């Protein structure tokens, strides 16, 4: 008989099916997005983002079990759940590289940088500040309304927090490991900002030209992979992911992608599942071979591979539309469901009890992300567009860009 444990994939599969069913209901109609039709992005990317955001949630949900048991925050003792989170982050970085390099190519490097950065600030900022304020409130609840560190140290910590995730939270007013409250998710924003502030400007200004962008993206990708073979690190993994996405964008721009025929999509879907099966046996996504596999998977998905229709489901796209909220809010929701003593005792009683609470947390998470999307994210995006347009009235209004979702 099959034994349910915290780390068996069955928990992920069952909860995912329930979440997709809920997301497909009329309750989530507010997450339908019509603006994507105004862009030339592959619709499968929107569905992919939904699955990636959930993957990171399940990764952290299994990490939380060990954290509650021994107080150590570390990758779960499961290759499946380790890959679920790490691969999702790498694919999110690929989406960022793909989308923004595609914009740079379309404009041959002549990007309205002021509008781009205003858009990024108003896309990333509102939700980031919401979860940061919530984290600070929980820290203050634990430390009390008095200083436990020198004023200069507290000011330094708060200054870092104000910079939209470029610096991750550390100790706050003497409260150690405050980042655990948010499940540590904001670390990816550091790499997103490095891409926006360093990789994208240099790449766009000098290399986003016809007949140049593809050789450049190919060279950047090759160098990053060679670096990973020699010395695999999180930094080199992130840059390899960005250049993977950029290469896929250049390939699509030059017409090198899979065709729309149904039989081609079926073959591509089968190859994707096969590659995922190989990837699921590898202990980490932060090395050369896994990233090469993920780059191949992303190439297929960004070319229109729907993975047997999964990425084109309405539920998948709805979850993709609210993926930034799912990503940022997950730590707070897990904290609320797993940290109170009574709930913690219940959760640690058995694997089925733990997954029951994870299910409730997941339902709360996607509902909260939907509300935040309507109340916070969309107004923030519109405000950014208005400000950018007021500073550059000659620029035509554009559809909002949601970015990667791991991040942004």
N, C-alpha and C positions, 0 to 999 in steps of 0.2 A: 504494500500500500504506500501511496505517495505521502511523504512527511513534509509538512509545511515548516520551513524555517524562515527567519528574517531575511536570509540572503538567497533564497531560491527565486528564480525569475517569475514564478507563478504570481507572486504578490504584485509585481510590476504589471504583468499582463492583465490581471483581473481589474485592478484599479484603473489602468489606462482605458480599458473598454468602457468602464462606467463613466469616466470623465469625458470620453468622446461622445457617449450617448447624451450626457447632460449638455455638452457644448452644442450638440446638434439640435437641441430643443429651441422653441421660440423664445425661451428666457434669455438666450444669448444672441438674439437678433441684433442687439446694439453693437456687437463686434463685427458685423458684416461691413466690409469696406468696398466701396465702389470706386475709390480713387485709383486703385491699382490698375484698372482698365486703361487709365491715361498714360501708363508707363509701358516700357517694352520689356520689363523684367519677367522672367519665367514665373508663372503662377505657382509652380511647384515649390519655389523657395518660401512662399508664405506658409504653405502647409508644413514644410520642413521645420520652420522656426517653432511651430507649435509643439512638435514632437521633441525638439531639442530642449525647449524650456521645461517640459515635463521630465525629460531625462535627467536634467540637473537636479530637479526636485527629488526624484527617487534616489539619486546618488547621495544627496545630503540626508535624506530620511534614513538611509541605512547607516550612514556615518553617525547619525544621532544615537542610534541604538548602542553602539560601542561607547560613545561619549557619556551616555547616561549610566553605563555599566562601570567604566573605569576612569572617567574624567579626562580621557585623551581624545583629541580631535585628530583623526587620521583616516586615511583611505580605508574603505571597508575590506574585510577579509574575503572578498569576492571579486574575481576578475570581471564578471559580468557587470556588477554595479560600479566598479572602478572605471571601466571603459565607458559605461553609460554617461557618467558625468564628464570625464576628460575628453572623450570624443565629441560630445556635444559642444563643449567650449571651443575646441579646435574648429569645428564646423561653423560656429557663430563667427569666429574670426575670419574664416573664409568668406562668409556672406558679406562681412564688412568690406573686405578687400574687393570682392566681386562688384558690389553695388557702387562704391565710390570711385573705383578705377574705371568702371563703365561710364560714369558721368564725366570723368576727366577725359577719356578717349572721345566721347561724343562732342565735347567742346574743344578738343585738341589742346588741352591744358589751360584754356582761358576761362578759369573758374572764377565766379564772383565769391572771393574768399570771405568777405565780410558777411554776406548772406549765409554762406555755408556755416561759419562759426556761430553766428546768431542762431541759426536753426539747430545746430548741435547742442548749444547751451540750453535752449528752450525745449529740446527733445529729451535730453538727459536729466536736466536740472530738477524739474518739479517732482518727479518720483524719487529721485535721489535724496532730495532734501526732506521729503516726507518720511522715508524710512530712517534717515539719519536722525531726525528730530525724535522719532519714536524710540530709536536706540538710546539716544541721550536721556529721554524720559525714564527708560528702564534702568539705565545706569544711575541716574539721580535717585531713583527709588531704592537702589541697593546701597548707595554711598551716603545718602542724606544730603541735605542742602547746606553742606559745609565743605570747605576745601580740604582735601587730603594730600594735595601736592602744592608746591609753590605756584603762585599766580602765573609766573612766566611759563611754567610747564603746561598749565591748563590752557593758557592763551595759545601756545604753540600747537597743542593738540587740536583745539577748536579751529585754528587757522588751517591746518591740514585737512580737517573734515570739510571745510567750506569749499575746497577746490574740486568739487564735482567728481570725486573718486580717484583723482590722480594719485593721492596718497591714501593708503588704507588705514582704517582705525586700528589703534594699538591699545595701550593702557589709557583709560580716560578717568581723570580725577582719582587715580589710584585703583581703579577697577580693572583688573587684568583681563586680557583676551576679550575685550568688548566686542570684537568682530564676530565672535561666536553667535551673538544675538541675531546677526544678519546672515548667519551661516557662511560668513566670509565671502559672499558673492561679489562684493564691490572691487575685489582685486583685478577683475578683468577690465574695469574701466580705465585703469592705469595704462594698459596696452592699447585700448581703444584711443585714448588721447594721444599716445605716442604715434599711433598711425595717423590721426588727423593732423597733428602738429609737426610731424617729421617725415614719415614715409610718404604720405600723400602729396604734400607740397613739393618735395624734391622730385618725386616721380612725375607729377603732373606738369610742372614747369619745364622740365628738361626732356621728358621721354614720352609724353602722351600725344605723340604725333603719328600720322599715318605711316605705315611701314617701319615704325620704330617701336611702338608700344608692345608688339608681340615679342620681338627679340629681347627687349628689356625685361619684360615679365618672365620670360623663359630663363634668362640669365639670373635674375634675382631669385627665382624659385630653385634653380640648380645650386646656386651658392648656399642658400639656406639649408637645403637638404644635405649638401656636403658637410656643412657645419654640424648638422645633427649627427651624421655618421661619426664625425671625429669627437664631438663633445656635446651630447644631448643635454640641453637645459630648457627650462621653461621659456627663457627669453628667445632662444633660437627656434623653439617650437612655435611661439607666437608669430615670429616673423615669417617662418616657413608657411604658416597658415594664411597670413595676409597675402603673401606672394602666390600661394596656391589659388586663392580666390581671384587675384588679379590676372593670373594666367588663364583661368577659365573664362574670365570676362573678355580678355583679348582674343581667345580662341572663338568665342561666340560672335564677337564683332567681325572677325574675318570669315565667318560662316562655317567654321569647323565645329560642328555639333551634331548630335544624333538627329535623325529626321522625325517628323510627326507621325509616321505610319504606326499603326497599332501593333503590328508584329515586331517592329523595332523597339517599341516601348516595352513590350513583354520580355524581349531578350535582355534589354537594359535593366529591367526590374529584376530578372533572375540573376544577372551578374551582380547587381547591388546587394541582393540577399546573400549571395555567395561570399562577396567581399566582407560583408558585415559578420558572417559566420567565422571567417578567418580572423577578423579583428577581435572578435569576442574571446579568442583564446590567448590574446597578448596581454601581458600584465600592466602595460601603461600605454597611453596614447602619445606621450611626450618623447617620441624618438622617431627616427627616420622612416622605418618601414611602416608603422601605423599611420604616419602622416601621408605617406605615399598612397596607402590604401584609402584614406579619407579623402585625399585629393581626387582620386579616381571616382569615388562615390559622389563627391560634390560635383565633379564634371558632368556625370550622368544626370544628377538631379537638376543642376542649373541649365542643362540642355533640354529639359522637359520630361525626364523620366519620373513617372508618378509612383513608382514602387507598387505596381498592381493597383493603382488608383488611390492609395492611402493619402498621398500628398495633395490630391485634388478634392478630398472630402470637404464639405462645408465646415464640419466640426474642426478639422485640422487647420483650415485657414482662419477660423475664428480664434482658435487658441494661438495661432501665429500672430494675429493682430494684437492680442493682449499679452504676448510673450514677455515683453519688458517688465510688465507688472508681475507676472508669474515669477520671473527671475528675481526681482528685487524684494518682493514681499515674502518669499518662501521662508526665509530665516525667522521673521517675526511670527509667522503662522506656526512653524514648527516649535518655536519657543512657547507660544501660547498653549499648544496641545500636549507638549511633552515635558515641560519644565515644572509645572505645578505638582506638588508631592503626590496628591491622590491620582492624578492622571499618569504620572510617571510610574507609580506602583502598579497600576492597572496595565500599562503598556509593557512593562517588563515581566508580567506574569506569564505570558505565552506569546508565541509568534503570531497566532491568530488575533490576539488582543492588540498586539503592536500594529499589525496591518489594518485592523479596524480603525484605530486612531489615525493612522496614516491616510486612510480613505477619507475620514471626516476632515482631516487637515487639508487634503487635496481639494475636496469640494469647496471648503472655505476659501482656499487660495484662489481658485479660478474665479469664484464669485467676487472676491475682493479685487482681483485684477481687472475684472470686467467693470466694476464700479469705478475703480481708479482710472481706467482707460477713458471712461465717459466724463468723469468729473475733473480729472487732473491732466491726463496726458493730452487729450484732444484740445482742450482749451490752451494748454501750453504750446502745442504745435501751432495753433492759429495765432497766438500772440507773437510767437517768433516770426511767423510769416508777415504779420502786419508791421512789425518793427523793421524787418529787413526791407519790406517794400517801401516804407516811409523814408528810409535812408537811401534808397535807390529806386525812385518812382519809375524810372525808365525800364526797369527790369520787369518782364512779364510774370504774373502770378503763376506759381507752380504747385503741383500737388505736394502734400507733405511727404516727407521721407521718414520711415520708421527705423531705418538702419538695420542693424543686425539682430537685435533682440537679446543677445547675451548680455548682451550688453545693451544694445540700443535698438 
